[in-house]
Amino acid sequence: MDEITNYDDAVKVIKLAILQSQYDAAKSANEKQLMLYFAIGKYISLNSRGGYWGKSAIDTISDRLDKELPGLRGFSSRNLRNMRSFYEEWAKIDTLGTAKERIVDSSLADTSAKFEIEVDTEIWQTYLPNLKEFPMDAFLHIGFSHHTLILSKIKDFEERLFYIRRTSIEKLSYEELKTSIRRDDYHHQGALPNNFVKTINSDQRAIKAINVFKDEYLLDYINVEELSARDEADIDERVVENVIVHNIKNFILAFGKDFAFVRNQYHLDAFGEDQYIDLLFFNRELNCLVAVELKKGKFKPAYLGQLQGYLSVLDGFERKPHENHSIGLILCKDMNKSYVDYVIQDYTKPMGVATYKTAKDMSEELRRALPDIEDLRKLLDTDNEN
Protein backbone atom coordinates (compact mmCIF):
# COMPACT_ATOMS: atom_id res chain seq x y z
CA MET A 1 0.00 0.00 0.00
CA ASP A 2 2.83 2.38 0.84
CA GLU A 3 4.45 1.61 -2.50
CA ILE A 4 1.27 2.54 -4.37
CA THR A 5 1.00 5.71 -2.31
CA ASN A 6 4.56 6.62 -3.23
CA TYR A 7 3.75 6.07 -6.90
CA ASP A 8 0.75 8.35 -6.48
CA ASP A 9 2.99 11.03 -5.04
CA ALA A 10 5.47 10.56 -7.88
CA VAL A 11 2.72 10.93 -10.47
CA LYS A 12 1.49 14.12 -8.80
CA VAL A 13 5.00 15.59 -8.67
CA ILE A 14 5.78 14.73 -12.29
CA LYS A 15 2.38 15.89 -13.51
CA LEU A 16 2.83 19.21 -11.71
CA ALA A 17 6.29 19.62 -13.26
CA ILE A 18 4.90 18.91 -16.74
CA LEU A 19 2.02 21.35 -16.35
CA GLN A 20 4.33 24.02 -14.95
CA SER A 21 6.74 23.46 -17.83
CA GLN A 22 3.92 23.75 -20.36
CA TYR A 23 2.73 26.95 -18.72
CA ASP A 24 6.26 28.41 -18.69
CA ALA A 25 6.76 27.43 -22.33
CA ALA A 26 3.48 29.08 -23.37
CA LYS A 27 4.29 32.18 -21.34
CA SER A 28 7.80 32.33 -22.77
CA ALA A 29 6.52 31.88 -26.32
CA ASN A 30 4.05 34.75 -25.88
CA GLU A 31 6.75 36.99 -24.41
CA LYS A 32 9.10 36.22 -27.29
CA GLN A 33 6.36 36.93 -29.80
CA LEU A 34 5.62 40.27 -28.15
CA MET A 35 9.34 41.12 -28.14
CA LEU A 36 9.53 40.29 -31.84
CA TYR A 37 6.48 42.40 -32.68
CA PHE A 38 7.74 45.28 -30.52
CA ALA A 39 11.16 45.17 -32.23
CA ILE A 40 9.61 44.96 -35.72
CA GLY A 41 7.28 47.81 -34.77
CA LYS A 42 10.29 49.89 -33.75
CA TYR A 43 12.07 49.13 -37.02
CA ILE A 44 9.01 50.06 -39.08
CA SER A 45 8.40 53.21 -37.04
CA LEU A 46 11.96 54.49 -37.36
CA ASN A 47 11.91 54.03 -41.12
CA SER A 48 8.34 54.97 -42.01
CA ARG A 49 7.88 57.90 -39.64
CA GLY A 50 11.27 59.35 -40.53
CA GLY A 51 10.32 59.71 -44.15
CA TYR A 52 12.78 57.20 -45.62
CA TRP A 53 10.11 54.77 -46.82
CA GLY A 54 7.36 55.63 -49.28
CA LYS A 55 3.64 55.56 -48.41
CA SER A 56 3.07 52.06 -49.81
CA ALA A 57 6.18 50.55 -48.22
CA ILE A 58 4.35 48.56 -45.50
CA ASP A 59 1.93 47.05 -48.05
CA THR A 60 4.82 46.12 -50.34
CA ILE A 61 6.83 44.55 -47.50
CA SER A 62 3.82 42.51 -46.39
CA ASP A 63 3.27 41.19 -49.93
CA ARG A 64 6.95 40.28 -50.28
CA LEU A 65 6.96 38.45 -46.95
CA ASP A 66 3.88 36.49 -48.01
CA LYS A 67 5.58 35.41 -51.26
CA GLU A 68 8.98 34.58 -49.77
CA LEU A 69 7.60 32.83 -46.67
CA PRO A 70 4.48 30.94 -47.88
CA GLY A 71 2.08 30.12 -45.08
CA LEU A 72 3.41 32.88 -42.84
CA ARG A 73 0.60 34.29 -40.70
CA GLY A 74 0.36 37.46 -38.66
CA PHE A 75 2.31 39.77 -40.95
CA SER A 76 -0.38 41.39 -43.04
CA SER A 77 0.02 45.08 -43.75
CA ARG A 78 -2.62 45.79 -41.11
CA ASN A 79 -0.76 43.75 -38.51
CA LEU A 80 2.55 45.40 -39.39
CA ARG A 81 0.90 48.74 -38.70
CA ASN A 82 -0.43 47.34 -35.42
CA MET A 83 3.16 46.40 -34.50
CA ARG A 84 4.24 49.95 -35.23
CA SER A 85 1.47 51.28 -32.99
CA PHE A 86 2.40 48.73 -30.30
CA TYR A 87 5.93 50.11 -30.24
CA GLU A 88 5.02 53.77 -30.54
CA GLU A 89 2.31 53.79 -27.88
CA TRP A 90 4.47 52.13 -25.22
CA ALA A 91 7.69 53.87 -26.28
CA LYS A 92 6.05 57.18 -25.33
CA ILE A 93 6.20 56.26 -21.65
CA ASP A 94 9.38 57.19 -19.81
CA THR A 95 10.53 55.93 -16.38
CA LEU A 96 8.25 58.43 -14.64
CA GLY A 97 5.20 57.26 -16.51
CA THR A 98 4.79 60.56 -18.39
CA ALA A 99 4.36 61.04 -22.12
CA LYS A 100 7.67 61.42 -23.92
CA GLU A 101 8.33 61.32 -27.65
CA ARG A 102 11.00 58.78 -28.56
CA ILE A 103 10.43 58.54 -32.30
CA VAL A 104 13.45 59.71 -34.29
CA ASP A 105 13.06 62.64 -36.66
CA SER A 106 13.65 62.52 -40.39
CA SER A 107 17.23 63.76 -40.11
CA LEU A 108 18.22 60.49 -38.42
CA ALA A 109 16.53 58.23 -40.94
CA ASP A 110 18.73 58.73 -43.98
CA THR A 111 19.35 55.02 -44.55
CA SER A 112 17.57 51.86 -43.47
CA ALA A 113 20.91 50.16 -42.87
CA LYS A 114 21.25 52.15 -39.66
CA PHE A 115 18.35 50.29 -38.07
CA GLU A 116 18.51 46.68 -37.01
CA ILE A 117 15.83 44.52 -35.50
CA GLU A 118 17.07 43.55 -32.06
CA VAL A 119 14.93 41.05 -30.19
CA ASP A 120 16.26 41.12 -26.65
CA THR A 121 14.76 41.19 -23.16
CA GLU A 122 16.49 44.54 -22.58
CA ILE A 123 13.96 46.07 -24.93
CA TRP A 124 11.47 46.15 -22.05
CA GLN A 125 13.88 47.93 -19.70
CA THR A 126 14.67 50.45 -22.41
CA TYR A 127 11.20 51.42 -23.51
CA LEU A 128 8.63 50.38 -20.92
CA PRO A 129 8.11 52.27 -17.65
CA ASN A 130 10.20 51.17 -14.71
CA LEU A 131 7.35 51.54 -12.23
CA LYS A 132 6.53 49.30 -9.29
CA GLU A 133 2.86 49.48 -10.27
CA PHE A 134 3.47 48.55 -13.89
CA PRO A 135 2.00 45.03 -14.41
CA MET A 136 4.92 43.62 -16.38
CA ASP A 137 3.93 39.97 -15.83
CA ALA A 138 0.40 40.69 -16.99
CA PHE A 139 1.71 42.75 -19.92
CA LEU A 140 3.80 39.83 -21.16
CA HIS A 141 1.10 37.26 -20.45
CA ILE A 142 -1.66 38.54 -22.74
CA GLY A 143 -1.70 38.09 -26.49
CA PHE A 144 -0.85 40.62 -29.16
CA SER A 145 -4.45 40.83 -30.41
CA HIS A 146 -5.53 41.81 -26.87
CA HIS A 147 -2.82 44.48 -26.75
CA THR A 148 -3.92 45.82 -30.13
CA LEU A 149 -7.54 46.03 -28.99
CA ILE A 150 -6.62 47.85 -25.77
CA LEU A 151 -4.40 50.35 -27.58
CA SER A 152 -7.00 51.03 -30.27
CA LYS A 153 -9.92 51.54 -27.86
CA ILE A 154 -8.26 53.05 -24.77
CA LYS A 155 -6.11 56.19 -24.67
CA ASP A 156 -5.69 56.73 -20.92
CA PHE A 157 -2.57 55.10 -19.43
CA GLU A 158 -4.13 53.91 -16.16
CA GLU A 159 -7.19 52.59 -17.98
CA ARG A 160 -4.95 50.57 -20.29
CA LEU A 161 -3.20 49.04 -17.30
CA PHE A 162 -6.59 48.15 -15.78
CA TYR A 163 -7.62 46.12 -18.85
CA ILE A 164 -4.19 44.51 -19.13
CA ARG A 165 -4.44 43.32 -15.51
CA ARG A 166 -8.04 42.17 -15.90
CA THR A 167 -7.30 40.28 -19.12
CA SER A 168 -4.38 38.47 -17.52
CA ILE A 169 -6.01 37.68 -14.16
CA GLU A 170 -9.38 36.59 -15.56
CA LYS A 171 -7.89 35.06 -18.73
CA LEU A 172 -10.32 36.99 -20.90
CA SER A 173 -10.77 35.94 -24.49
CA TYR A 174 -10.61 38.60 -27.19
CA GLU A 175 -14.41 38.85 -27.32
CA GLU A 176 -14.70 38.99 -23.53
CA LEU A 177 -12.16 41.81 -23.41
CA LYS A 178 -14.07 43.67 -26.13
CA THR A 179 -17.26 43.29 -24.09
CA SER A 180 -15.52 44.49 -20.92
CA ILE A 181 -14.28 47.61 -22.71
CA ARG A 182 -17.72 48.25 -24.23
CA ARG A 183 -19.30 47.96 -20.78
CA ASP A 184 -16.78 50.58 -19.62
CA ASP A 185 -15.83 48.40 -16.64
CA TYR A 186 -12.94 50.70 -15.74
CA HIS A 187 -15.18 53.66 -14.91
CA HIS A 188 -17.77 51.57 -13.08
CA GLN A 189 -15.41 49.73 -10.72
CA GLY A 190 -15.80 50.35 -6.99
CA ALA A 191 -18.28 53.19 -7.47
CA LEU A 192 -21.51 51.71 -6.13
CA PRO A 193 -23.14 53.10 -2.98
CA ASN A 194 -22.41 50.62 -0.17
CA ASN A 195 -21.76 50.20 3.56
CA PHE A 196 -18.99 47.60 3.24
CA VAL A 197 -16.33 49.49 5.22
CA LYS A 198 -18.74 49.90 8.14
CA THR A 199 -20.22 46.37 8.14
CA ILE A 200 -17.30 44.13 7.12
CA ASN A 201 -14.84 43.60 9.98
CA SER A 202 -11.81 43.18 7.74
CA ASP A 203 -10.61 46.32 5.96
CA GLN A 204 -8.92 44.22 3.30
CA ARG A 205 -12.06 42.24 2.57
CA ALA A 206 -14.16 45.43 2.57
CA ILE A 207 -11.89 46.91 -0.10
CA LYS A 208 -12.13 43.67 -2.09
CA ALA A 209 -15.91 43.81 -1.87
CA ILE A 210 -15.94 47.41 -3.08
CA ASN A 211 -13.78 46.46 -6.06
CA VAL A 212 -15.78 43.33 -6.88
CA PHE A 213 -19.02 45.21 -7.59
CA LYS A 214 -19.72 47.99 -10.07
CA ASP A 215 -22.25 50.79 -9.86
CA GLU A 216 -23.87 49.86 -13.17
CA TYR A 217 -24.20 46.67 -15.18
CA LEU A 218 -24.85 46.42 -18.89
CA LEU A 219 -27.30 43.56 -19.46
CA ASP A 220 -27.62 44.24 -23.18
CA TYR A 221 -28.99 40.79 -23.97
CA ILE A 222 -32.21 41.76 -22.19
CA ASN A 223 -34.69 43.45 -24.51
CA VAL A 224 -37.60 43.95 -22.16
CA GLU A 225 -39.54 46.15 -24.55
CA GLU A 226 -39.61 43.67 -27.42
CA LEU A 227 -40.10 40.64 -25.20
CA SER A 228 -43.38 42.07 -24.01
CA ALA A 229 -45.83 41.28 -26.74
CA ARG A 230 -48.24 41.10 -23.82
CA ASP A 231 -49.26 43.72 -21.27
CA GLU A 232 -46.99 46.34 -19.77
CA ALA A 233 -47.65 44.70 -16.39
CA ASP A 234 -45.76 41.62 -17.54
CA ILE A 235 -42.55 43.63 -17.76
CA ASP A 236 -41.50 42.96 -14.21
CA GLU A 237 -38.61 41.60 -12.20
CA ARG A 238 -39.43 37.99 -13.10
CA VAL A 239 -39.09 38.70 -16.83
CA VAL A 240 -35.65 40.20 -16.26
CA GLU A 241 -34.76 37.36 -13.91
CA ASN A 242 -35.77 34.68 -16.42
CA VAL A 243 -33.67 36.20 -19.18
CA ILE A 244 -30.71 36.51 -16.81
CA VAL A 245 -31.01 32.84 -15.84
CA HIS A 246 -31.11 31.80 -19.49
CA ASN A 247 -28.03 33.96 -20.11
CA ILE A 248 -26.29 33.20 -16.84
CA LYS A 249 -22.85 32.94 -18.47
CA ASN A 250 -23.13 36.50 -19.79
CA PHE A 251 -24.42 37.69 -16.43
CA ILE A 252 -21.49 36.13 -14.56
CA LEU A 253 -19.05 37.63 -17.07
CA ALA A 254 -20.58 41.03 -16.33
CA PHE A 255 -20.22 40.39 -12.60
CA GLY A 256 -16.79 38.74 -12.67
CA LYS A 257 -15.44 35.23 -13.06
CA ASP A 258 -15.15 34.61 -9.33
CA PHE A 259 -18.94 34.34 -9.11
CA ALA A 260 -20.62 30.93 -9.11
CA PHE A 261 -24.37 30.75 -9.68
CA VAL A 262 -26.32 28.87 -6.98
CA ARG A 263 -29.90 29.33 -8.23
CA ASN A 264 -32.73 31.77 -8.78
CA GLN A 265 -35.73 32.10 -6.47
CA TYR A 266 -33.65 30.55 -3.68
CA HIS A 267 -36.06 29.40 -0.97
CA LEU A 268 -35.45 30.53 2.61
CA ASP A 269 -37.57 28.74 5.21
CA ALA A 270 -37.04 30.09 8.72
CA PHE A 271 -39.48 30.60 11.59
CA GLY A 272 -42.32 29.47 9.36
CA GLU A 273 -41.74 32.33 6.91
CA ASP A 274 -41.25 31.49 3.22
CA GLN A 275 -38.92 33.92 1.46
CA TYR A 276 -37.31 33.79 -1.98
CA ILE A 277 -34.07 35.46 -3.08
CA ASP A 278 -34.16 36.47 -6.75
CA LEU A 279 -30.61 35.34 -7.53
CA LEU A 280 -28.09 33.69 -5.22
CA PHE A 281 -24.36 33.48 -6.02
CA PHE A 282 -21.18 32.46 -4.25
CA ASN A 283 -18.07 34.57 -4.65
CA ARG A 284 -14.79 32.66 -4.35
CA GLU A 285 -12.64 35.74 -3.78
CA LEU A 286 -14.83 37.02 -0.93
CA ASN A 287 -15.70 33.48 0.25
CA CYS A 288 -19.33 34.33 0.84
CA LEU A 289 -22.85 34.04 -0.51
CA VAL A 290 -24.10 37.01 -2.52
CA ALA A 291 -27.84 37.68 -2.67
CA VAL A 292 -29.03 39.76 -5.62
CA GLU A 293 -32.48 41.38 -5.63
CA LEU A 294 -33.84 42.68 -8.94
CA LYS A 295 -36.06 45.77 -9.04
CA LYS A 296 -37.63 47.11 -12.22
CA GLY A 297 -37.96 50.73 -11.10
CA LYS A 298 -36.14 53.36 -9.08
CA PHE A 299 -34.49 52.54 -5.75
CA LYS A 300 -36.67 52.59 -2.61
CA PRO A 301 -35.33 52.46 0.97
CA ALA A 302 -37.71 49.55 1.72
CA TYR A 303 -35.57 47.37 -0.55
CA LEU A 304 -32.71 47.58 1.93
CA GLY A 305 -34.86 46.34 4.80
CA GLN A 306 -36.07 43.40 2.75
CA LEU A 307 -32.53 42.48 1.68
CA GLN A 308 -31.17 42.81 5.24
CA GLY A 309 -33.78 40.26 6.36
CA TYR A 310 -32.64 37.84 3.66
CA LEU A 311 -29.00 38.24 4.69
CA SER A 312 -29.81 37.58 8.36
CA VAL A 313 -31.49 34.29 7.45
CA LEU A 314 -28.70 33.35 5.03
CA ASP A 315 -26.07 33.87 7.73
CA GLY A 316 -28.10 32.12 10.42
CA PHE A 317 -29.32 29.10 8.47
CA GLU A 318 -27.35 28.70 5.22
CA ARG A 319 -23.80 29.98 5.78
CA LYS A 320 -21.09 27.32 6.23
CA PRO A 321 -18.68 27.64 9.20
CA HIS A 322 -15.70 28.45 6.95
CA GLU A 323 -17.57 31.12 4.96
CA ASN A 324 -17.66 34.85 5.58
CA HIS A 325 -20.90 36.71 6.21
CA SER A 326 -23.18 37.10 3.20
CA ILE A 327 -23.30 40.23 1.06
CA GLY A 328 -26.38 41.70 -0.63
CA LEU A 329 -26.79 43.65 -3.84
CA ILE A 330 -29.88 45.49 -5.04
CA LEU A 331 -29.98 45.78 -8.82
CA CYS A 332 -32.47 48.46 -9.91
CA LYS A 333 -33.17 50.55 -12.98
CA ASP A 334 -32.39 53.92 -11.44
CA MET A 335 -31.19 55.56 -8.22
CA ASN A 336 -30.03 58.79 -6.65
CA LYS A 337 -26.50 57.80 -5.64
CA SER A 338 -26.05 60.44 -2.96
CA TYR A 339 -29.33 59.51 -1.32
CA VAL A 340 -28.63 55.77 -1.42
CA ASP A 341 -25.13 56.26 -0.03
CA TYR A 342 -26.61 58.21 2.88
CA VAL A 343 -29.46 55.88 3.90
CA ILE A 344 -27.53 52.63 3.43
CA GLN A 345 -25.13 53.51 6.26
CA ASP A 346 -27.84 52.83 8.88
CA TYR A 347 -28.02 49.14 8.00
CA THR A 348 -25.89 46.50 9.74
CA LYS A 349 -25.58 43.93 6.96
CA PRO A 350 -23.10 44.52 4.09
CA MET A 351 -25.09 45.74 1.11
CA GLY A 352 -24.63 47.70 -2.08
CA VAL A 353 -26.93 49.18 -4.71
CA ALA A 354 -26.25 49.19 -8.45
CA THR A 355 -28.21 49.98 -11.58
CA TYR A 356 -28.55 48.03 -14.80
CA LYS A 357 -29.24 48.88 -18.41
CA THR A 358 -31.13 46.69 -20.86
CA ALA A 359 -31.49 46.78 -24.64
CA LYS A 360 -34.24 49.37 -24.23
CA ASP A 361 -31.61 51.80 -22.93
CA MET A 362 -29.03 51.01 -25.61
CA SER A 363 -28.18 52.94 -28.76
CA GLU A 364 -29.40 51.56 -32.09
CA GLU A 365 -25.84 50.36 -32.84
CA LEU A 366 -25.75 48.26 -29.70
CA ARG A 367 -29.30 46.99 -30.14
CA ARG A 368 -28.39 45.51 -33.52
CA ALA A 369 -25.86 43.30 -31.71
CA LEU A 370 -28.50 41.76 -29.40
CA PRO A 371 -29.51 38.07 -29.50
CA ASP A 372 -32.46 37.17 -31.68
CA ILE A 373 -35.66 38.27 -29.91
CA GLU A 374 -37.68 35.27 -31.10
CA ASP A 375 -35.13 32.91 -29.56
CA LEU A 376 -35.35 34.74 -26.24
CA ARG A 377 -39.15 34.73 -26.35
CA LYS A 378 -39.16 30.96 -26.94
CA LEU A 379 -36.88 30.48 -23.95
CA LEU A 380 -39.22 32.48 -21.74
CA ASP A 381 -42.32 30.71 -23.06
CA THR A 382 -40.67 27.35 -22.36
CA ASP A 383 -39.80 28.45 -18.83
CA ASN A 384 -43.36 29.63 -18.20
CA GLU A 385 -44.78 26.32 -19.45
CA ASN A 386 -42.48 24.47 -17.05
Secondary structure, DSSP 4 states (H G I P E B T S, - for coil): -HHHHHHHHHHHHHHHHHHHHHHHHHHHHHHHHHHHHHHHHHHHHHHHTTT-S-TTHHHHHHHHHHHHSTT--S-SHHHHHHHHHHHHHHHTB-TTS-B------GGG-S-GGG------THHHHHHS---TTS-HHHHHHS-HHHHHHHHHH---HHHHHHHHHHHHHHT--HHHHHHHHHTTHHHHBT-S-B-HHHH-S-HHHHHHHHHH-BSEEE-TT--HHHH-SS-GGG-SHHHHHHHHHHTHHHHHHHH-TTEEEEEEEEEEEETTEEEEEEEEEEETTTTEEEEEEE-SSB--THHHHHHHHHHHHIIIII--TTSPPPEEEEEESB--HHHHHHHGGG-SS-EEEEEEE-GGGS-HHHHTTSPPHHHHHHHHHHHHH-
